[in-house]
Amino acid sequence: MAKKKEHKISPNEQALLDGIELVKQHPLFGRLHINCSVLGKERMEKGCAARVGCTRSWYRYSGGYSLNKDCPLTPPAWAHTIAHCMLHLCFGHFDAARMPGYLDENQKWRVDCNRDLWNMACDIYIEKFLADIKFGTAQVSSEEITRFGSTQSELKIYENLVRKQITFKENIFGTNGAFPDMEYDTPLVYKENECNAFMTLFSYALAESVRKVISNAANAGFKEDENSVMHRAANWFVSHYPLLGGIATGFKVIDTLQSPDSFRDVSIAAVNVVDGEIYVNGGAGLDFEEWKFVLAHEYLHAGLCHHARRQGRDKELWNVACDFVINAWLKEMQIGQMPSRGLLFDETLANMSAEEIYDEMMRNLRQYAKLETFRGYGKGDIIADGYSGKADAPTTLDEFCKNALRSGLEYHESSNRGYVPAGLIEEIKALSMPPIPWDVQLAEWFDMYFAPLEKRRSYARPSRRQSATPDIPRPSLLPADIPEHARTYGVIIDTSGSMSATLIGLALGAAASYSVAKEVPLVRVVFCDADAYDIGYVTPEDIAGRVRVEGRGGTVLQPAVDLLERAEDFPKNAPVLIITDGEIEDDLYVHREHAFLIPEGKFLPFRARGRVFRFK
């Protein structure tokens, strides 16, 4: 067998890799993890070393830069070029708010800004910054940078370029030769409560790099400060607040600015229930009372098992719903002081559970799509989705949190240590009760519509005991007489491509077993993907064994619902059981009693009006 030809790295490509390594080792730029793609010269303009771009859809923005691996630069020059591209994003050069001719009265971009000159002004500003910190090898001298006047800001440089009537022929300050190195369709306009994530990342990286340089100069390593305001706030719960003191003992508070192995993208705080850690940003600027509020917030996330109660819901929206509930409770309990940022609080959502708030947000998804939590904009402060501890662990961390919260509540109430909202008491007590299995819940639902049949006595057929006493008439017990379709229900089974054969088998088996158990003679079965396939009335045994599954297309279940509701031979009061994996494309409108049977870990994309059962 012929050996596979190994890829041979050219000298130019090796210099690029060495330049990337220089960037990774830098205390500032090494912390900026921004998307990078390496391309060949055939996909780049002639003379182009790198270019940077930033785009936005209706719900998020993304940015990155591309490098020409065939460009003949030295490793220090490559490091300088990469840092140049990063700073375009971190300085907000794509943001409309920072550009000349910002917005008009209709909130639309004005076209009186020369985009090429703006690109050139940004390049000059970046080169001045890199020259000041002496990073990499620049392609221009410092005298060339200052010949266009003040470099105080990009706008000042732009105004000087316009006043001096400079034309963009070849931008010697950029990375794309005779072409602008900034690529974008329209400037980025951020909505209310939004921020530039690259600018936030750069501010934290800059603060950390300064701390590291000062620490190295003092010959002092990173050590956890047990006397910091965050740790003093955590110790306060242990000694003064029994409701959350038990949970506080089981979690370690880690300052992300001082621990090199912890999460770096934490604006204020976040909780990792799996590892029993709470990550806090020591540079957030909060005082003692504000840290008490923030830590109580994270303790309640862990104690109420919000990470495990998500059950297939959208991760970020579920986090936001839990935040609204917790913050309202903490305000009632008067624990600490609310921080001025990262706080989700709405008085109109008071006395609502997290599940109810989540359903409310699902109706107005655009409004609640991206909100700022204590971890940051658009990021939930619940880092873990569940606990996966060791098999030989006697008690999982989930159980520890439940027990600590329950014991804390008992001691809190017995010693009259303060006010606790009724909603919080109900949730803590609910955690102590084992959940009802899904099959028991489904059986209770069937009982609501199919009560056990009572047998009737009839002299038309003599009892078996009649032969023993022929002179005494004895009636026989017969099943109750019911009309053919009076005791029935409809089953809509999602047969779309997203439903696996295993899920369909479990769904059919569940429908068949409960139909037999509840003495349902016939069941109206409809398979549906993008269209409805009416199977008609079948016996429960046929559901489990001899029914051929139709469809396997997209997931639109409304045609099946409409078919049953318009069917003249289907009783008006008969319930409908809808079996699906939850990946439904549109909302579902059912005008009769109904329930959903979906796999565990899945969630409907709309607020369910009927009962929802999750099978394993």
N, C-alpha and C positions, 0 to 999 in steps of 0.2 A: 504494500500500500504506500502510495506517495505521501510524503510528509506535507502537512499543511504549511503553506508559505507564511512565515512570520512577518508581522507588520514592522517595517523598519522606520524608526523615527528620524525625521530629517533634522539637521542642525537648527533650523528655524523653529520647528515644533518643540525641540528640546529646550530652546531658550524660552519659549512660551511657558512650558511646564515649570521651569525654574522661576520665572517671574510670578506665576500663580503661587508657588511655594513661598516666595518672599511676602506676598500679600497675606497668606495664612498666618505667617509668623509675626505680623505687625500687631501691636497691642490694640490699635483702633480698627483698621480695615479687616483684620482677621476675625472680628466679631460681626461683620456685616455679611450675612449669608444671603446673597442675592443671586437669582437665577443667571447662569452663564452658559452660553453655547459656543462651541469651537467649530468654525467653518473653514472651508478651503477658499483659495483665491477666486475660484470660478463662481462663488456665490457672494462675493464682496466686490465693491467698486475698486477700480484701479487706484492704488495708493492708500487704500483704507486699512487701518490697523484694527479699529474697533468702532462700533456704533451702539447706541443705547436707545431703548424704546419703552413706552408706557402706554397701556390701553385701559379702557374701562368698559364693562358692560353695565346693565341696569342695577346689578347687585354687588359688583366687586371690581377692583382694579388690580392690574398685575404689571410688573415691569421686569426688565432684564437687559443684558447686554450680550453682544456677539463679538468674538475675537477671530481674526484672520491668522490661522496657524502658519501661513506661508509668508507672512510679513517679516522682513529681516530686521528685527529689533533685539537688543541685548536684554537679559533678564531684568536689570534695573529699569530699563525703558518700558518693558512690558508691565512691571509692577506699577509704574507711574501711570500708564495708560489705563490699567484696570481700575485703579483708584479714581482716575478722572471720570470713568463711566459710572462708578458707584456714587460719586458725589453729585452727578446730575440728578439722580433719583433722590438722594438724601437731602439735598438742598431745595427740593420742590420745584425744580425748573420746568416741570410739566404742568404745574398747577396754575389755573387761570388767575387765582387770587394774587399770585406773585408776578404776573406778567403785566406789561404796560397795556393800557386800554382794557381794563378788567372786564366789566359787564355793563350792558345798557339797562334801561328801565324794564325791558322784557326778559331780563336774565339770559340774554343770548350773547355769544362771543362777538366782540367788535373786531373788524378786519383791518383796523388802522395800525396794527402792530406788524412790523417787518420781522417775520419769523426767522429769517436768516441772520439778521443783526442781533436778534434776541439770543440765538444760539451762540453767536460769536461773543456777546457780552457774558453769557454764562461760562463759556470756555475761559475767558480772561480771568473771571473771578475765581474759578477752580484752580487755574494755574498759579494765581497769587497765593491761594490757600496752601497748595502743595509745596510751593517754594518756601513758605513760612515754616512748615513742619519738616522741610528737607527730606521728602520721601521720594525715592526713585530718581531716575534721570529724566529731566525735562528736555523737550526738543527746542525750547526757546529760552533766551536769557531773561533775567529779571528786568533789564532796561527795556526790553521789548514789551514786557507786560505793562509797564507804567507809562508808556508813551501816549496812551489814549486818555490820560487824566486820572481822576479819582477811581480807586478800586474799592470804595467803601461798600458798595452793594451792586447787584446786577443792574438795577434800574438806573443808577448813576452812570454806570459804564454804557448802558444802552443809550441814554440821553446824550452822552458825549459822542458816541458813534453817529447818531442822527445829526447832531449839530455840526460835526466835522464832515458830514456827507460821505462817510466811509461806505464803500460798496463791498459786498461779499463776493470776492473772486476766488480766493483760496485762503481758507481759515487755517493759518499756521498754528493756532492755539488748540484746535480740536484734534480728533483722532481719526477723521475720515477724509483727510486730504482736501481736495477741492469741493467736497460736499459737506453739508451739515451732518454732524454726528448724532443729533437728536431726531428721533423718528416718532411721530404721533399724528393722528388724524385731527383731533380737536383737543384743546386744553382740558384738563380735568377739573370739573366743578364738583366740589364735595357738598353733600347734603348736610342738613342740620345734624349735629352730634357726630359727624364723621371727622376723621383726621387722616393725614398722610402717614401710613404705617412705616414708610422708609425714613421719614423725618424722626418719628418716635424711636425707631430702632437705632438711628444714628446718635440721638441724644443719650440713650442709655449706654451705647458702646463708647461714646466719648467720656461719659462720667466714669465708667469702669476702667477705661485705659488710664485716665488721670489718677484714679485711686491706685491702680497697680504700679504706676511709675513712682508715686509718692511712697508706696509701701516698700518697693524694692530699694528705693534710695535710703530708706530708714532701716533697711535690712530686717524687715519684719514680714513674716508670712501672713496669710489670711487665717485668722482665728475667729471663731464664733464669739461674739461679745455677749456674754450672759447678762450683762447689765444694760443692754440696749432697751429702748423704749418698747420694742415689740415683745421681748422676753419678759419684761416687767409686767406688761399687760397680760401675757399668758399666765404668769404666776399669780396674778390677781384672781383669776378664775379658780385656781386650785385652792386658794386660801379664803376667798370671800364669796364665791358664787357656786353652791353645790349642784345646781341644775346642770351646769356645763363643766364643773370641775373634774368629774370623772373622765369625760372625753378629753379634756385638756391634758390630763396625765398621759394619755395614750398617743398623743401627736407631738412630733418634733417640729419646732418652728425654725425655718432655715432662711437666712437672709441671702437672696440671690446675688447681691453685690459682693458678698464675701465668700460664697461657696462656689468654686469653679465647676462643680458637677451638677448643680441644680438647674432648674428651668430659667432661661434668660428672658423669655417673652412675657414677664409678669409685670403689669403696670403697678398694682398695689398688692394683691394677694391672690392665691389659688390654693386649692386643697387636693391632695393626692391620697384618696382613701386606701388604695392598694398598698402603698408604702407607709402609710401613717405619717405623712409629712404635710406641713403647711408652708408654702413658699411665700415669702413677703419681700417686698422691695424696700430696702432700708432708705433709698433715696426718694421715696414718695412724698416726704415732707409732712407726715401726719403726726399729731401729738398723741399723748397717752390716752385720752378719752376716745379719740377717733380709732386708735388701734384696738381698743376694747370692743368697739362696735364691729370692726372688720373681723377680728378673730372670733367673736361670737357668731357672726354670719357664717364663717367657714366651719365652725364646730357644729352648727345646726345642719349644714349640708351633709356632714358625715353622719351625725346622729340619727337623722331622719331618713338615711339611706336613699338620698335623691339619685345617687349614681346607679342604684339597682332598680329603682322604680321607673326608669325611663321607658322600658318595654317597647322599644321600636320607634318611639317618638323622635322627632328631629332633635339632635343633641343640643344645638345652640338655643333653640326656642324653649326647650324644656328647662334648660339652665336659667333662662331669663324668667320663666314663669315661677320657678322656685325662688329666685331672687326677690321678686315682687312680694311673695308671701312672707319670706323671712324678714325682709326689711320692715314690713308693716308690723310684724310681731315685736321686733327689737325696739321700734319706736314706742309701742305700747308698754314694753317692759322697762323702758328708759335705761338701757344698757349703753353706756358711752355716749358718743356724739356722732351723728351722721357725717361722713366725709363730704366734701363739696363736689367730688367727681367720682365717676364709676358707680354711682348709686342709682338703683332702679326702684323708684317709689311712686305709687299712684294711689291716692285716696279712694278713687272710684273702684279699685279692685279689692278693697278691704273686705274681709270676711269671706273671701273666695279661696278655694283650694287651688293647689298648683295645677291639678288636672282641669279644673274649670277655667283657669286663666289661660292655660295652653289652648283649650278649645276656642276661647275668645280670640286669641291671637291668630289662630288658623283662619279666621274669617277675614282678617286684615293683614295678610302676610307681608305686604310691601311696607307697612308702617313698622312692623316689629322684626323685619328680616335681619337688621344689624343694629344692635344696641351695645352700649359700653357697660361691661361688668367690671368687677374688681380686677380681673386679669387683663382687661384691655378692650379696645373696640372690636366687636365682632368675634370675641373669643370667650368661651365659658370658663368660669373659675372652678368648675368641677372637672378635674383632669382625668380621673379614672372612670371607667364605665362599670366596673364591678370588681369584686375581690376574688383573686385566684390564689389563695394561700396554699401552703404545703399540705399534702394529704394527711400527714401525721400530726397536724396542728390540732390541739384539743379544742380550741375556740377560734373561729375566724374573726377577722377584724370587724366585719359587719355585726356579728353577734356581740362583740365587745362594745361597740358603739350603742347598740340597742340596750344592752344591760346597763351601761353607764348612764344613759339618758333616763331610763326608767327608774333606776335607783336614785339618781339625782332629783327627779321629780318627787319621789316619795319623801326624801329628806327635806326638800325645799318646802313641801306643803306642811310637813309635820313641824318644822321649825319656824314657819311663817316668815320666810326670808325675802318675800317680795311678790309682786303681781306676775302671774303667768296667764297669757291669753287662753281663752277656752279652746280656740282652734288648735293651738299648740298642744294642749293637754290631750285633746282627742287624737291627734296624730301619734303622740307618744304611746298612748294606751293601745291604739290600733296596731302599732308595731309589736306589742306583746302578744297579740293574738295570732295564731298560725293561720295562714291564708287558706281559704276553702279551695280544694282542688277543682280544676276546670270541669271535670266530668260530673262532679256533684252539682256545680252551678248549672250546667246544661240540663241535668236531670230535673232540677227545680223548675227550670224554664218550661220543660215539657209538662210537668205536673200542673202548671198554671192553665194549660189548654187541654190536656188529656187526663182527666181524673180517672182513677181505676174504675173499670166497668163492674157494676153490680149484677150478679147473676139473678135471674128470676125463676120462680117455681111454676111449673106447668104440669097439669094433669094429662096433657095430650100425650106425653111420653111417661110411662111409669118408671119409678125408681127401681134400682137394682134390688132394693130390699122388698119390693112388691112380691117377688116369688116366694119369699119366706113367710109372708103373711098375706096370702091372696085375698082374704076377706077385709083387709084394711087398705084403702086407697092411699098411695104415697106418691106425691109429685116428684118429678125429677128437676134438677137444677140445670137451667139452660142459659147460654149467653144472652145478654141484653140485645134486643132488636134495635139496630141503628140503621139509618139510611146509608146507602152505599158511599156517598161522599161527605157525610156529616162529620166523620172523625178522620180528618186528613190534614195535611199541611203541605206547603210547597218548599222545594229544595232547589235553590239556584247554586250551581256549582261552576266556579270560575275555571275554565279549561284553557286559559291563555298560555302563551309560551313561557311565562314566568312561573307557572305552577308546575312543579316537578311531579313525576309519576308517584313518588313517595307521598307527597302532600295530598294528591288526589285520592290515593288509596286510603290514607288515614281519614280523609273527609268522608268518603263513601262508607267506610266502616263505621264511623261514628253515627252517621245518619241511619244506617241499617240497624245497628244494635239498639238504638233508642226507640226506633219505630217498633221493633219486635217487643221490647220491654214494655212499651206503653200500649200494646195491642192496637196499633194503627194498621188497618188492613191494606190501605193503598196510599201511596205518596205521589204527588205530582212533581216530576223531576224536569228541570230545564237546565241544559248546559249552555254556557255562554262565554264567548270571547269578545269579538267585535260584533257578533250577531247571535241571536238566540236560536237554540235547537231544542224544540219541545219534544220530550220523550213520551209525554203523557203520563197516565197513572200506572204505576208499577208496584209490585209487592216489595216489601223490605228486602226479601232475599234476592230479588233481581237487582236492587241497588248495589248490593255488595258484590255480586258475582257476574251477572250476565248482561249488564248495560255497557254498550260501546260508547266510549268518550268521543264527543265531537269537538271540532274547533281547533284549538292550539294557535290562535292568532293573537291580536291585541286584547287589551283589557277594557271593555266597555260593557258594564252590566245592566245599564238602564233598559235596553231592549228586552231583557229577560223579565225585569220587574214589570214593565208595561204589558208584556204578554200575559202574565198571571193576573194582573189587575183588570184586564179586559176580557179574560176568558169567562164565558157564560157558564161553563161547567165547573168552575172553581168557586167554592163558597166564599162569600164576602167577608166572613169573620175568620177564615182560616189563616193562621200565621205563616210566615215565610222565614226559612233559615237560609242565610246567604253564606256560602263557604268560599273564601277567597284568601289570597296571600296579602291583600291590602294594597297592591300596586295598581290601583284603579286610576284611570286617566282623568275622569271628571267626577263631580259630585253625584250622589245617588239620592233619588227622591222616591221614598216608599211610603204610600199612604195607608198602610195597614200594619198590624202588629208584626214585628220582625226582629231578628237577632242576627249577629255576625259570628261566624266561627273562623278564626284566623290563627296562623301558627304563632307560637310564643316568640317574642322578639320583633314581631311585625306590628305595624300601626296603620290605621286608616288615614288617608290624606284629608279627611274632613271630619267634622264633629258628628259622631254617630248618634242617631235618634233612638235606636234600639239598643238592646243589651249586646255586649261584646264579650265573647268567650275565646280564650287563647289555649289551644291544645299543644301538647308537647309531642 
